[in-house]
């Protein structure tokens, strides 16, 4: 199955790839799972 690339919401590059059940950006190291972790984890 081909890996589909999507546009990264963080840096805007089409480098998002679906790896290990989350979207990972190769340009800025963005992870889609980061959005859920961010809330309350830094307080």
C-alpha distance matrix in Angstrom:
0.0 3.8 6.5 9.0 12.5 15.5 19.2 20.9 23.9 25.8 25.8 24.4 22.0 18.4 17.3 16.0 12.7 11.6 12.8 14.5 14.6 16.3 16.0 17.3 18.9 19.3 22.4 24.6 23.1 22.8 21.2 20.7 22.4 25.4 26.6 27.3 28.9 31.2 33.6 36.5 35.1 37.2 40.5
3.8 0.0 3.8 6.1 9.4 12.7 16.3 18.2 21.4 23.2 22.9 21.3 18.6 15.1 14.1 13.3 10.4 10.4 12.1 14.7 15.0 15.7 14.6 15.5 16.4 16.6 19.5 21.9 20.8 20.7 19.7 19.4 21.6 24.3 25.4 26.7 28.2 30.1 32.7 35.7 34.3 36.2 39.5
6.5 3.8 0.0 3.8 6.4 9.8 13.3 14.7 18.0 19.7 19.4 18.1 15.6 12.2 10.8 9.6 6.6 7.0 9.0 12.1 12.3 12.4 11.0 11.8 12.7 13.1 16.1 18.3 17.2 17.0 15.9 15.8 18.2 20.7 21.9 23.3 24.8 26.5 29.2 32.3 30.8 32.5 35.9
9.0 6.1 3.8 0.0 3.8 6.6 10.3 12.4 15.5 17.6 17.5 15.6 13.5 9.8 9.5 8.2 6.4 7.3 10.5 13.7 13.1 12.5 10.3 11.6 12.1 13.2 15.5 17.6 17.0 16.2 15.4 14.8 17.6 19.9 20.6 22.3 24.2 25.6 28.1 31.4 30.3 31.9 35.2
12.5 9.4 6.4 3.8 0.0 3.8 7.0 9.1 12.5 14.3 13.8 12.0 9.7 6.1 6.0 5.2 5.1 7.7 10.9 14.4 13.9 12.3 9.2 9.8 9.2 10.4 12.2 14.3 14.3 13.5 13.5 13.2 16.6 18.2 18.9 21.1 22.8 23.7 26.4 29.8 28.7 29.9 33.3
15.5 12.7 9.8 6.6 3.8 0.0 3.8 6.3 9.2 11.6 11.6 9.4 8.2 5.2 6.4 4.9 6.8 8.9 12.3 15.5 14.3 12.0 8.6 9.7 8.9 11.1 12.1 13.5 13.8 12.2 12.4 11.5 15.1 16.5 16.5 19.1 21.0 21.6 24.0 27.5 26.8 28.0 31.2
19.2 16.3 13.3 10.3 7.0 3.8 0.0 3.8 6.4 8.8 8.4 5.8 5.5 4.1 6.4 6.0 9.2 11.7 14.7 17.8 16.7 13.8 10.2 10.5 8.7 11.0 10.8 11.8 13.0 11.2 12.3 11.7 15.5 16.0 15.8 18.8 20.7 20.5 23.0 26.5 26.0 26.7 29.8
20.9 18.2 14.7 12.4 9.1 6.3 3.8 0.0 3.8 5.4 5.8 4.9 5.5 6.0 6.5 5.6 9.2 11.5 13.9 16.7 15.8 12.4 8.8 8.5 6.4 9.3 8.8 8.8 9.9 7.7 9.3 9.2 12.9 12.8 12.8 16.1 17.6 17.2 19.9 23.3 22.6 23.1 26.3
23.9 21.4 18.0 15.5 12.5 9.2 6.4 3.8 0.0 3.8 6.1 5.7 8.3 9.5 10.3 9.1 12.5 14.1 16.4 18.7 17.3 13.7 10.6 10.9 9.3 12.5 11.5 10.4 11.6 8.6 10.1 9.3 12.7 12.0 11.0 14.5 16.2 15.3 17.5 21.1 20.9 21.2 24.1
25.8 23.2 19.7 17.6 14.3 11.6 8.8 5.4 3.8 0.0 3.8 5.9 8.4 10.6 10.7 10.1 13.5 15.4 17.0 19.2 18.4 14.7 11.7 10.8 8.7 11.3 9.6 7.6 9.3 6.8 9.4 9.9 12.9 11.2 11.0 14.7 15.6 14.1 16.8 20.0 19.5 19.3 22.3
25.8 22.9 19.4 17.5 13.8 11.6 8.4 5.8 6.1 3.8 0.0 3.8 5.7 8.9 9.2 10.0 13.7 16.4 17.9 20.7 20.4 16.7 13.3 11.8 8.6 10.2 7.5 6.5 9.5 8.4 11.7 12.7 15.9 14.4 14.6 18.4 19.0 17.6 20.5 23.5 22.7 22.2 25.4
24.4 21.3 18.1 15.6 12.0 9.4 5.8 4.9 5.7 5.9 3.8 0.0 3.8 6.6 8.5 9.5 13.2 16.0 18.3 21.3 20.6 17.2 13.6 12.7 9.7 11.4 9.3 9.5 12.2 10.8 13.4 13.7 17.3 16.4 16.2 19.8 21.1 20.0 22.5 25.9 25.3 25.2 28.3
22.0 18.6 15.6 13.5 9.7 8.2 5.5 5.5 8.3 8.4 5.7 3.8 0.0 3.8 5.4 7.7 11.1 14.5 16.6 20.0 19.8 16.7 12.9 11.6 8.2 9.0 7.1 8.9 11.4 10.9 13.5 14.3 17.9 17.5 18.0 21.4 22.4 21.8 24.7 27.9 27.0 27.0 30.3
18.4 15.1 12.2 9.8 6.1 5.2 4.1 6.0 9.5 10.6 8.9 6.6 3.8 0.0 3.8 5.9 8.7 12.1 14.7 18.2 17.9 15.3 11.5 10.8 8.2 9.1 8.8 11.0 12.6 12.0 13.6 14.0 17.7 18.1 18.6 21.6 23.0 22.9 25.8 29.1 28.2 28.7 32.0
17.3 14.1 10.8 9.5 6.0 6.4 6.4 6.5 10.3 10.7 9.2 8.5 5.4 3.8 0.0 3.8 6.2 9.9 11.8 15.4 15.8 13.1 9.5 7.9 5.2 5.5 6.3 8.9 9.7 9.8 11.3 12.5 15.8 16.3 17.5 20.4 21.3 21.6 24.7 27.8 26.4 27.0 30.5
16.0 13.3 9.6 8.2 5.2 4.9 6.0 5.6 9.1 10.1 10.0 9.5 7.7 5.9 3.8 0.0 3.8 6.8 9.1 12.5 12.3 9.6 5.9 5.3 4.2 6.6 8.4 9.6 9.3 8.3 8.7 9.2 12.6 13.6 14.7 17.2 18.4 19.1 22.1 25.3 24.0 25.0 28.4
12.7 10.4 6.6 6.4 5.1 6.8 9.2 9.2 12.5 13.5 13.7 13.2 11.1 8.7 6.2 3.8 0.0 3.8 6.1 9.7 10.0 8.2 5.4 5.3 6.3 7.7 10.7 12.2 10.8 10.3 9.6 10.1 12.8 14.6 16.1 18.0 19.2 20.5 23.4 26.5 25.0 26.3 29.8
11.6 10.4 7.0 7.3 7.7 8.9 11.7 11.5 14.1 15.4 16.4 16.0 14.5 12.1 9.9 6.8 3.8 0.0 3.8 6.8 6.4 5.5 4.5 6.2 8.9 10.8 13.9 14.7 12.7 11.6 9.6 9.3 11.3 13.9 15.3 16.5 17.8 19.8 22.4 25.4 23.9 25.8 29.1
12.8 12.1 9.0 10.5 10.9 12.3 14.7 13.9 16.4 17.0 17.9 18.3 16.6 14.7 11.8 9.1 6.1 3.8 0.0 3.8 5.6 5.5 6.1 6.4 9.6 10.8 14.3 14.9 12.1 11.8 9.5 10.1 11.1 13.6 15.8 16.6 17.2 19.5 22.4 24.9 22.9 24.9 28.3
14.5 14.7 12.1 13.7 14.4 15.5 17.8 16.7 18.7 19.2 20.7 21.3 20.0 18.2 15.4 12.5 9.7 6.8 3.8 0.0 3.8 5.6 8.2 9.0 12.6 14.0 17.4 17.4 14.2 13.7 10.6 10.9 10.5 13.5 15.8 15.7 16.1 19.0 21.5 23.7 21.7 24.0 27.2
14.6 15.0 12.3 13.1 13.9 14.3 16.7 15.8 17.3 18.4 20.4 20.6 19.8 17.9 15.8 12.3 10.0 6.4 5.6 3.8 0.0 3.8 7.1 9.4 13.1 15.3 18.4 18.2 15.2 13.8 10.4 9.3 9.0 12.6 14.1 13.7 14.9 17.8 19.9 22.4 21.0 23.6 26.5
16.3 15.7 12.4 12.5 12.3 12.0 13.8 12.4 13.7 14.7 16.7 17.2 16.7 15.3 13.1 9.6 8.2 5.5 5.5 5.6 3.8 0.0 3.8 6.4 10.0 12.7 15.4 14.8 12.1 10.2 6.8 5.6 6.2 9.5 11.0 11.4 12.7 15.1 17.5 20.3 18.9 21.1 24.2
16.0 14.6 11.0 10.3 9.2 8.6 10.2 8.8 10.6 11.7 13.3 13.6 12.9 11.5 9.5 5.9 5.4 4.5 6.1 8.2 7.1 3.8 0.0 3.8 6.7 9.9 12.3 12.0 9.9 7.9 5.6 4.9 7.5 9.8 11.0 12.6 14.0 15.6 18.3 21.3 20.1 21.8 25.1
17.3 15.5 11.8 11.6 9.8 9.7 10.5 8.5 10.9 10.8 11.8 12.7 11.6 10.8 7.9 5.3 5.3 6.2 6.4 9.0 9.4 6.4 3.8 0.0 3.8 6.5 9.1 8.9 6.5 5.6 4.6 6.4 8.8 9.8 12.0 14.1 14.5 15.7 18.9 21.7 20.0 21.2 24.7
18.9 16.4 12.7 12.1 9.2 8.9 8.7 6.4 9.3 8.7 8.6 9.7 8.2 8.2 5.2 4.2 6.3 8.9 9.6 12.6 13.1 10.0 6.7 3.8 0.0 3.8 5.5 5.9 5.1 5.0 6.5 8.6 11.5 11.6 13.5 16.2 16.6 17.0 20.3 23.2 21.5 22.2 25.8
19.3 16.6 13.1 13.2 10.4 11.1 11.0 9.3 12.5 11.3 10.2 11.4 9.0 9.1 5.5 6.6 7.7 10.8 10.8 14.0 15.3 12.7 9.9 6.5 3.8 0.0 3.8 6.0 5.6 7.6 9.5 12.2 14.7 14.6 16.9 19.5 19.5 19.8 23.4 26.0 24.0 24.3 28.0
22.4 19.5 16.1 15.5 12.2 12.1 10.8 8.8 11.5 9.6 7.5 9.3 7.1 8.8 6.3 8.4 10.7 13.9 14.3 17.4 18.4 15.4 12.3 9.1 5.5 3.8 0.0 3.8 6.0 7.9 11.0 13.6 16.3 15.4 17.3 20.5 20.3 20.0 23.5 26.1 24.3 24.1 27.7
24.6 21.9 18.3 17.6 14.3 13.5 11.8 8.8 10.4 7.6 6.5 9.5 8.9 11.0 8.9 9.6 12.2 14.7 14.9 17.4 18.2 14.8 12.0 8.9 5.9 6.0 3.8 0.0 3.8 5.5 9.1 12.0 14.3 12.7 14.6 17.8 17.4 16.6 20.2 22.7 20.9 20.4 24.1
23.1 20.8 17.2 17.0 14.3 13.8 13.0 9.9 11.6 9.3 9.5 12.2 11.4 12.6 9.7 9.3 10.8 12.7 12.1 14.2 15.2 12.1 9.9 6.5 5.1 5.6 6.0 3.8 0.0 3.8 6.4 9.9 11.6 10.4 13.0 15.7 15.0 15.0 18.7 21.0 18.8 18.8 22.6
22.8 20.7 17.0 16.2 13.5 12.2 11.2 7.7 8.6 6.8 8.4 10.8 10.9 12.0 9.8 8.3 10.3 11.6 11.8 13.7 13.8 10.2 7.9 5.6 5.0 7.6 7.9 5.5 3.8 0.0 3.8 6.7 8.8 7.5 9.6 12.6 12.5 12.3 15.8 18.6 16.9 17.3 20.9
21.2 19.7 15.9 15.4 13.5 12.4 12.3 9.3 10.1 9.4 11.7 13.4 13.5 13.6 11.3 8.7 9.6 9.6 9.5 10.6 10.4 6.8 5.6 4.6 6.5 9.5 11.0 9.1 6.4 3.8 0.0 3.8 5.4 5.4 7.9 10.1 10.2 11.2 14.5 17.2 15.5 16.7 20.2
20.7 19.4 15.8 14.8 13.2 11.5 11.7 9.2 9.3 9.9 12.7 13.7 14.3 14.0 12.5 9.2 10.1 9.3 10.1 10.9 9.3 5.6 4.9 6.4 8.6 12.2 13.6 12.0 9.9 6.7 3.8 0.0 3.8 5.4 6.1 8.1 9.6 10.8 13.5 16.6 15.7 17.4 20.5
22.4 21.6 18.2 17.6 16.6 15.1 15.5 12.9 12.7 12.9 15.9 17.3 17.9 17.7 15.8 12.6 12.8 11.3 11.1 10.5 9.0 6.2 7.5 8.8 11.5 14.7 16.3 14.3 11.6 8.8 5.4 3.8 0.0 3.8 5.4 5.6 6.6 8.9 11.4 14.1 12.9 15.2 18.2
25.4 24.3 20.7 19.9 18.2 16.5 16.0 12.8 12.0 11.2 14.4 16.4 17.5 18.1 16.3 13.6 14.6 13.9 13.6 13.5 12.6 9.5 9.8 9.8 11.6 14.6 15.4 12.7 10.4 7.5 5.4 5.4 3.8 0.0 3.8 5.5 5.0 6.0 9.2 11.9 10.5 12.1 15.3
26.6 25.4 21.9 20.6 18.9 16.5 15.8 12.8 11.0 11.0 14.6 16.2 18.0 18.6 17.5 14.7 16.1 15.3 15.8 15.8 14.1 11.0 11.0 12.0 13.5 16.9 17.3 14.6 13.0 9.6 7.9 6.1 5.4 3.8 0.0 3.8 5.6 5.5 7.5 11.0 10.9 12.5 15.2
27.3 26.7 23.3 22.3 21.1 19.1 18.8 16.1 14.5 14.7 18.4 19.8 21.4 21.6 20.4 17.2 18.0 16.5 16.6 15.7 13.7 11.4 12.6 14.1 16.2 19.5 20.5 17.8 15.7 12.6 10.1 8.1 5.6 5.5 3.8 0.0 3.8 5.7 6.5 9.5 9.5 12.2 14.4
28.9 28.2 24.8 24.2 22.8 21.0 20.7 17.6 16.2 15.6 19.0 21.1 22.4 23.0 21.3 18.4 19.2 17.8 17.2 16.1 14.9 12.7 14.0 14.5 16.6 19.5 20.3 17.4 15.0 12.5 10.2 9.6 6.6 5.0 5.6 3.8 0.0 3.8 5.7 7.7 6.4 9.2 11.8
31.2 30.1 26.5 25.6 23.7 21.6 20.5 17.2 15.3 14.1 17.6 20.0 21.8 22.9 21.6 19.1 20.5 19.8 19.5 19.0 17.8 15.1 15.6 15.7 17.0 19.8 20.0 16.6 15.0 12.3 11.2 10.8 8.9 6.0 5.5 5.7 3.8 0.0 3.8 6.3 5.7 7.1 9.8
33.6 32.7 29.2 28.1 26.4 24.0 23.0 19.9 17.5 16.8 20.5 22.5 24.7 25.8 24.7 22.1 23.4 22.4 22.4 21.5 19.9 17.5 18.3 18.9 20.3 23.4 23.5 20.2 18.7 15.8 14.5 13.5 11.4 9.2 7.5 6.5 5.7 3.8 0.0 3.8 5.6 7.5 8.7
36.5 35.7 32.3 31.4 29.8 27.5 26.5 23.3 21.1 20.0 23.5 25.9 27.9 29.1 27.8 25.3 26.5 25.4 24.9 23.7 22.4 20.3 21.3 21.7 23.2 26.0 26.1 22.7 21.0 18.6 17.2 16.6 14.1 11.9 11.0 9.5 7.7 6.3 3.8 0.0 3.8 5.6 5.6
35.1 34.3 30.8 30.3 28.7 26.8 26.0 22.6 20.9 19.5 22.7 25.3 27.0 28.2 26.4 24.0 25.0 23.9 22.9 21.7 21.0 18.9 20.1 20.0 21.5 24.0 24.3 20.9 18.8 16.9 15.5 15.7 12.9 10.5 10.9 9.5 6.4 5.7 5.6 3.8 0.0 3.8 5.7
37.2 36.2 32.5 31.9 29.9 28.0 26.7 23.1 21.2 19.3 22.2 25.2 27.0 28.7 27.0 25.0 26.3 25.8 24.9 24.0 23.6 21.1 21.8 21.2 22.2 24.3 24.1 20.4 18.8 17.3 16.7 17.4 15.2 12.1 12.5 12.2 9.2 7.1 7.5 5.6 3.8 0.0 3.8
40.5 39.5 35.9 35.2 33.3 31.2 29.8 26.3 24.1 22.3 25.4 28.3 30.3 32.0 30.5 28.4 29.8 29.1 28.3 27.2 26.5 24.2 25.1 24.7 25.8 28.0 27.7 24.1 22.6 20.9 20.2 20.5 18.2 15.3 15.2 14.4 11.8 9.8 8.7 5.6 5.7 3.8 0.0
